Amino acid sequence: MKTVFICDDEKDILNFLGKLLKVNSYRFETFDSATALLARLEADPAPECDAVLMDVRMPDLDGIQAMKRLKRRSPGIPVVVMTGHGTIDDAVHAIKLGAYDYITKPFPKEKLLGVLDRLFDHARLARENRELREELHLSAHTGPIVFRSAAFREVYDLTLQVAASDANILVTGESGTGKELIAAAVHNNSLRKGKQLVSVNCAALSDTLLESQLFGHMRGAFTGAVMNQKGLLEEADGGTLFLDEIGDVSPAIQAKLLRVIQQKEFIVVGSTKPRSVDVRFVAATNRDLMLEVKEGRFREDLYYRLNVIGIPLPPLRERLDDVEPLARHFLAIYSARMKKGVRSIAEDAIRLLLDYDWPGNVRELENVIERGVILARTDILTADLLPVGARKKDQAQNLAGQLIPLDEIERRHICSVLLETGFHKSRTAEILEISRKTLDRKIAEYNIADPGNK
């Protein structure tokens, strides 16, 4: 239930609004002066207040001055000002100071309730947008990239070498190989490290939402665009933008990204005026982008603009020397996070991990160790806690001997998880750590049928 503070020097207005809000399931508090309202806000550091209805003209304190003080004290509380016909200019001034909207007295109850509905819808959308943007941001990775193998040493050395340049980078490799960590290492070892590293998973968003997130939008640009929104390109200005799953981007957005790279400018959705931006791009994909180019699904010019320097990541099965140090690294993380004293991994468990071919790569290894820590009842992680016995390394070798391509291995792995979950797509996507959109695309691509629908 939302709480509204009502501030007006006319008692009849306070009574009318109080009854109206109560009937429509709002909580409310009334104040007969701006001074009383501000005193209430001063007395409570975190008042339970979702909105303020305030008259723009009151005898004790001018509504404009009250707005300024209220916004300084509680900038997050939206304000709707109430005004008479002769004080519209004051209401417009209040809007410029940060008021959400104004209504003119006398107003029908439907109009006021409509304004409040829009206000709370706006607040909800802003909160959801903020939460989404927090998910899109990639925090700078300050911990070590764990490896022991010579194969990954080459990758890491190349990463440090190219980080000092300002060239765009394309990181390629199977899902779960650590492409986001390489992007973070590039940023943190570049001259841009003092600025933002911003990340977006292109496969997780619809075209409309991805465009809005990347380029920002103007108020009224589309349904639901109730305020101006800064895009990730603008937030990454001077820093690095990590475009994960770049192979899933539509041709229309590919063209707009190409313009940003070539001309260092972009246009906010709903605007016509270009804005300058200085961003380094690090893109990542588990697809063969050159094949996508040949088949007309990815722009050749964008491919070469992004792939100034390519960093291919080897799958975990080709860097088995890294399995044990990575397992111990994840053990320490999850043991501490879950407040469990699991300190070591049994030798038979290590052998089991080394004998597995890791189709899900490092991400799968992390999930296996997390599960083991959850189930562990002693301070040792034992082999019986690790669900990796069904698919051994020799099985992968047999597949290789039959010259079965990698996409067939991926198809079989997806089928296996789908069967395990009873074809529950959301749960399958969660286990595979891909978006539902990507899973649906792969099910269609591999023509995987639900046996329960036969």
C-alpha positions in Angstrom: 0.0 0.0 0.0 1.4 3.4 -1.1 1.7 6.3 1.3 1.0 9.9 0.1 1.8 13.1 2.1 -0.8 15.8 1.4 0.1 19.4 2.0 -2.4 22.2 1.6 -3.5 25.2 3.8 -7.2 24.6 2.9 -8.8 22.1 5.3 -11.6 21.2 2.8 -8.9 20.1 0.3 -7.1 18.0 2.9 -10.4 16.3 3.9 -11.4 15.7 0.3 -8.1 14.2 -0.7 -7.8 12.2 2.5 -11.1 10.5 1.9 -10.4 10.0 -1.8 -7.0 8.3 -1.1 -8.4 6.1 1.7 -11.2 4.8 -0.6 -8.6 4.0 -3.2 -6.4 2.0 -0.8 -3.7 4.6 -0.2 -2.3 5.5 3.2 -1.9 9.2 3.8 -0.7 11.9 6.1 -2.0 15.5 6.0 -0.1 18.8 6.6 -1.7 22.3 6.7 1.6 24.1 5.9 4.8 23.5 4.0 6.7 24.2 7.2 4.9 21.3 8.9 5.6 19.0 6.0 9.4 19.9 5.9 9.5 19.4 9.7 8.1 15.9 9.3 10.7 15.0 6.7 13.5 16.5 8.8 12.4 14.5 11.9 12.4 11.2 10.0 15.6 10.2 8.1 13.6 7.6 6.1 9.9 8.5 6.0 7.5 6.0 4.7 6.4 8.3 1.9 5.9 7.3 -1.7 4.7 10.6 -3.1 3.8 14.2 -2.0 0.7 16.2 -3.1 1.6 19.9 -2.4 -0.2 23.1 -3.1 2.1 25.5 -5.0 0.8 28.6 -3.0 0.7 28.6 0.8 0.9 31.5 3.2 3.7 30.3 5.5 6.2 29.3 2.8 6.2 29.8 -0.9 5.6 26.5 -2.8 8.7 27.0 -5.0 11.0 27.5 -2.0 9.3 24.5 -0.3 10.0 22.4 -3.5 13.7 23.3 -3.4 14.1 22.4 0.3 12.1 19.2 -0.2 14.2 18.1 -3.1 17.4 18.8 -1.2 16.1 16.8 1.8 14.4 13.9 0.0 15.3 13.9 -3.7 13.8 10.5 -4.2 10.2 11.4 -3.2 8.2 12.4 -6.3 6.0 15.5 -5.9 2.8 16.5 -7.7 1.9 20.2 -7.2 -1.6 21.5 -7.1 -2.3 24.9 -8.5 -5.1 27.3 -9.3 -5.6 28.7 -12.8 -3.7 31.9 -11.9 -0.5 30.2 -10.8 0.3 27.9 -13.8 3.7 29.6 -14.2 4.6 28.6 -10.7 3.6 25.0 -11.4 5.8 25.0 -14.5 8.6 26.4 -12.5 8.1 23.5 -10.0 8.3 21.0 -12.8 11.7 22.5 -13.8 12.8 22.1 -10.2 12.0 18.4 -10.2 8.2 18.0 -9.6 6.7 15.0 -11.4 3.6 16.7 -12.6 0.9 19.3 -11.7 -2.9 19.4 -11.6 -5.1 22.4 -11.7 -7.8 23.1 -9.1 -10.6 22.3 -9.1 -9.8 18.8 -10.5 -12.0 15.7 -10.8 -11.0 12.8 -8.7 -10.3 10.7 -11.8 -7.6 13.1 -12.9 -5.8 13.0 -9.6 -6.0 9.2 -9.4 -4.7 9.0 -13.0 -1.7 11.2 -12.2 -0.9 9.0 -9.2 -1.3 5.8 -11.2 1.2 7.2 -13.8 3.5 8.3 -11.1 3.7 4.9 -9.4 4.0 3.2 -12.8 6.9 5.5 -13.6 8.5 4.7 -10.3 8.1 1.0 -10.9 9.6 1.2 -14.4 12.5 3.4 -13.2 13.2 0.8 -10.4 13.1 -2.1 -12.8 15.2 -0.2 -15.3 17.7 0.6 -12.5 17.9 -3.0 -11.4 18.3 -4.1 -15.0 21.2 -1.6 -15.5 22.8 -2.8 -12.4 22.7 -6.4 -13.8 24.2 -5.1 -17.1 27.1 -3.4 -15.4 30.2 -5.6 -15.1 32.2 -4.8 -12.0 35.9 -4.5 -12.5 37.5 -7.9 -11.8 40.2 -7.2 -9.2 40.9 -10.8 -8.2 43.4 -13.0 -10.0 42.6 -14.9 -13.2 43.4 -18.5 -12.1 45.5 -20.7 -14.4 48.5 -23.0 -14.5 48.5 -24.2 -18.1 50.8 -23.0 -20.9 47.7 -22.7 -23.2 46.1 -20.1 -21.0 49.4 -18.4 -20.3 49.6 -17.5 -24.0 46.1 -16.1 -23.8 46.9 -14.0 -20.7 50.1 -12.7 -22.0 48.4 -11.6 -25.2 45.7 -10.0 -23.2 48.2 -7.9 -21.2 50.1 -7.0 -24.4 47.0 -5.7 -26.3 45.4 -4.0 -23.3 47.8 -1.1 -23.5 46.6 -0.3 -27.0 43.3 1.3 -27.8 42.3 -1.3 -30.4 38.9 -3.0 -30.4 39.1 -6.7 -29.4 37.0 -9.7 -30.2 37.2 -12.5 -27.7 36.0 -15.9 -29.0 35.5 -19.3 -27.4 32.9 -21.7 -26.2 30.4 -20.6 -23.5 31.8 -20.7 -20.0 35.5 -20.2 -21.0 35.8 -16.8 -19.2 35.4 -14.2 -21.9 34.0 -11.7 -19.5 37.2 -12.0 -17.3 39.4 -11.3 -20.3 37.3 -8.2 -21.1 37.8 -7.0 -17.5 41.6 -7.8 -17.7 41.8 -5.7 -20.9 40.1 -2.8 -19.3 41.9 -3.0 -15.9 45.3 -3.0 -17.7 44.5 -0.2 -20.1 44.8 3.6 -20.0 41.0 3.6 -19.6 41.0 1.8 -16.2 40.0 5.0 -14.4 36.7 5.1 -16.3 33.7 2.8 -16.5 33.8 -0.8 -17.7 30.2 -1.4 -18.8 28.8 -4.8 -20.0 25.7 -5.9 -21.8 24.6 -9.4 -22.8 23.2 -8.9 -26.3 21.5 -12.3 -26.3 19.5 -11.6 -23.2 17.6 -8.5 -24.5 15.0 -7.9 -27.2 16.1 -5.6 -30.1 14.0 -2.7 -28.7 15.3 -3.0 -25.2 18.9 -3.6 -26.4 18.7 -0.4 -28.5 17.3 1.6 -25.6 20.0 0.3 -23.2 22.8 1.0 -25.6 21.8 4.3 -27.0 19.5 5.7 -24.4 16.1 7.2 -25.2 14.2 10.4 -25.0 10.9 10.8 -23.0 8.0 9.8 -25.3 10.3 7.9 -27.8 8.1 4.8 -27.3 5.4 3.5 -25.0 6.7 3.4 -21.5 9.4 5.9 -22.1 8.3 8.3 -19.4 11.6 10.0 -18.9 14.9 10.6 -20.6 17.3 7.6 -20.1 21.1 7.7 -20.5 22.4 4.8 -22.5 25.3 2.5 -21.8 27.4 4.1 -24.6 27.2 7.4 -22.8 28.0 5.8 -19.4 31.0 4.0 -20.9 32.4 7.3 -22.5 36.1 7.3 -21.9 36.0 3.7 -20.8 35.2 0.3 -22.2 32.0 -1.3 -23.4 31.8 -5.1 -23.3 29.4 -6.5 -25.8 28.8 -10.1 -24.8 27.2 -12.5 -27.4 27.7 -10.0 -30.2 26.7 -12.7 -32.7 23.1 -12.4 -31.5 22.8 -8.7 -32.5 20.2 -7.8 -35.2 21.3 -6.3 -38.5 19.7 -2.9 -37.6 21.7 -2.6 -34.4 24.8 -3.9 -36.1 24.5 -0.9 -38.5 24.2 1.5 -35.6 27.2 0.1 -33.7 29.2 0.4 -36.9 28.4 4.1 -37.0 29.6 4.5 -33.4 32.9 2.8 -34.1 33.5 4.6 -37.4 32.3 8.1 -36.5 32.5 8.0 -32.7 29.0 9.3 -32.4 25.5 8.0 -31.8 21.9 9.1 -31.8 19.6 8.6 -28.7 16.4 6.8 -29.5 13.8 9.5 -30.1 16.3 12.2 -30.9 17.9 13.5 -34.2 21.0 15.1 -32.8 24.2 13.1 -32.8 26.3 12.8 -29.6 30.0 12.3 -29.5 31.4 9.4 -27.6 34.9 7.8 -27.0 34.5 4.1 -26.2 36.7 1.1 -26.6 34.8 -2.0 -27.6 35.5 -5.5 -26.4 33.1 -8.0 -28.0 32.7 -11.7 -27.3 31.0 -14.6 -29.0 30.8 -18.3 -29.0 29.8 -18.3 -32.7 32.0 -18.5 -35.8 31.5 -14.9 -36.8 33.4 -15.4 -40.1 30.8 -18.1 -41.0 28.0 -15.7 -39.9 29.5 -13.1 -42.3 29.7 -15.6 -45.2 26.1 -16.6 -44.6 24.9 -12.9 -44.4 23.9 -12.8 -40.8 26.7 -10.5 -39.6 28.1 -7.4 -41.3 31.6 -7.9 -42.7 32.6 -4.3 -42.0 31.5 -4.5 -38.4 33.3 -7.8 -38.0 36.6 -6.3 -39.1 36.0 -3.2 -37.0 35.5 -5.3 -33.9 38.2 -7.9 -34.7 41.2 -5.6 -34.8 42.8 -8.0 -32.4 41.3 -11.5 -31.7 41.8 -13.4 -28.5 40.6 -17.0 -28.8 40.0 -18.8 -25.5 40.7 -22.6 -25.3 38.0 -24.8 -23.8 38.8 -26.3 -20.4 39.3 -29.8 -21.8 42.3 -28.4 -23.7 43.8 -26.8 -20.5 43.3 -29.6 -17.9 46.3 -28.3 -15.9 44.0 -25.5 -14.9 41.2 -27.8 -13.5 42.8 -28.4 -10.1 43.8 -24.7 -9.3 40.4 -23.5 -10.5 38.6 -26.1 -8.4 40.5 -25.0 -5.3 39.8 -21.4 -6.1 36.1 -22.0 -6.3 36.2 -24.1 -3.2 37.7 -21.3 -1.2 35.1 -18.8 -2.6 32.0 -20.9 -1.9 33.2 -22.3 1.4 33.6 -18.8 2.7 30.4 -17.5 1.1 28.3 -20.3 2.7 30.2 -20.2 6.0 31.3 -23.8 5.7 34.7 -25.2 6.6 35.3 -27.2 3.5 39.1 -26.8 3.1 40.4 -29.4 0.7 39.5 -31.7 -2.2 40.0 -35.5 -1.9 42.5 -37.1 -4.3 39.8 -39.3 -5.9 37.7 -36.2 -6.4 40.6 -34.5 -8.2 41.1 -37.5 -10.4 37.4 -37.5 -11.2 37.5 -33.8 -12.2 40.6 -34.4 -14.4 38.8 -37.4 -16.1 35.8 -35.3 -17.1 35.7 -33.4 -20.5 33.9 -30.3 -19.3 31.4 -29.4 -22.1 30.3 -26.4 -20.0 33.9 -25.3 -19.4 35.0 -23.2 -16.4 31.4 -22.2 -15.6 30.4 -25.9 -15.3 33.4 -26.5 -13.0 32.3 -23.6 -10.8 28.8 -25.0 -10.6 30.0 -28.5 -9.7 32.2 -27.2 -6.9 29.4 -25.0 -5.6 27.1 -28.0 -5.5 29.7 -30.0 -3.7 30.2 -27.4 -1.0 26.5 -27.2 -0.4 26.3 -31.0 0.1 29.5 -31.4 2.0 29.2 -32.5 5.6 32.9 -32.6 6.4 35.8 -30.4 5.7 36.8 -32.5 2.6 35.1 -32.4 -0.8 34.8 -36.0 -1.8 34.2 -37.6 -5.2 30.6 -38.7 -4.4 29.6 -35.1 -4.1 30.6 -34.2 -7.7 28.0 -35.0 -10.4 30.5 -35.5 -13.2 30.6 -39.3 -13.6 28.2 -39.6 -16.5 30.5 -38.1 -19.1 34.1 -39.0 -19.0 37.0 -37.7 -21.0 37.3 -41.0 -22.9 33.7 -40.4 -24.2 34.8 -37.1 -25.6 37.8 -38.8 -27.2 35.5 -41.4 -28.8 33.4 -38.6 -30.1 36.5 -36.9 -31.5 37.6 -40.2 -33.1 34.2 -40.3 -34.9 34.9 -36.7 -36.1 31.6 -35.5 -34.5 31.6 -31.7 -34.8 31.5 -29.4 -31.8 27.9 -28.2 -32.5 26.8 -31.9 -32.2 28.5 -32.2 -28.8 26.6 -29.0 -27.8 23.3 -30.4 -29.1 23.8 -33.6 -27.1 24.6 -31.7 -24.0 21.5 -29.4 -24.3 19.4 -32.5 -25.0 20.8 -34.2 -21.9 20.0 -31.2 -19.6 16.5 -30.9 -21.1 15.8 -34.5 -20.4 17.2 -34.1 -16.9 14.8 -31.2 -16.2 11.8 -32.8 -17.9 12.1 -30.2 -20.7 11.7 -27.3 -18.3 13.2 -24.6 -20.4 13.8 -22.0 -17.7 15.5 -24.4 -15.4 17.6 -25.8 -18.4 18.7 -22.3 -19.3 19.6 -21.6 -15.7 21.8 -24.8 -15.5 23.4 -24.1 -18.9 23.9 -20.4 -17.7 22.5 -19.0 -21.0 19.4 -16.8 -21.5 16.0 -18.3 -22.3 16.2 -16.5 -25.6 19.5 -18.3 -26.5 18.1 -21.7 -25.4 15.0 -21.3 -27.6 17.2 -20.3 -30.5 19.4 -23.4 -30.0 16.4 -25.7 -29.6 15.1 -24.4 -33.0 18.5 -24.5 -34.6 19.2 -28.1 -33.5 15.5 -29.1 -34.1 15.2 -30.6 -30.6 11.7 -32.0 -29.9 10.1 -32.4 -26.6 9.4 -36.1 -26.2 6.5 -35.3 -23.9 4.6 -33.7 -26.8 4.7 -36.8 -29.0 
